[in-house]
């Protein structure tokens, strides 16, 4: 087992941490205006995670759906 972390590993970990933090903040937040901001960050984190995980088409779809959905 190789203990060296590559840049890809760091990007995956960072994007998954962003997704986890944003999802938790969205659940715990009661103010609709703040929820909208947090859900925007969640969408950006998901798009980043999909892109880093070799699925750029899904990431672009996430950006399109996230920006078109009414909040």
Residue, then its C-alpha position, 0 to 999 in steps of 0.5 A: x500500500x502506497x502512503x503517498x497522497x497525490x493531488x487528485x487525492x487531495x482534491x477528492x478529499x477537499x471536495x467531499x469535505x465541502x459537500x459534507x459541510x455544506x449539506x450539514x449546514x443546509x440541514x441545520x439552517x432555518x433561514x431560507x435566504x441562508x439555505x439558498x446560499x448554502x445550497x449554492x455552495x453544495x451544488x458547487x461542491x458536488x460539481x467539483x466532486x463529480x469533475x475530480x472523480x472523472x465525471x465532468x459531464x455530470x458536473x456540468x449537468x449539476x451546475x446547469x440544474x443547480x443554477x436553473x432550479x428556483x429557490 
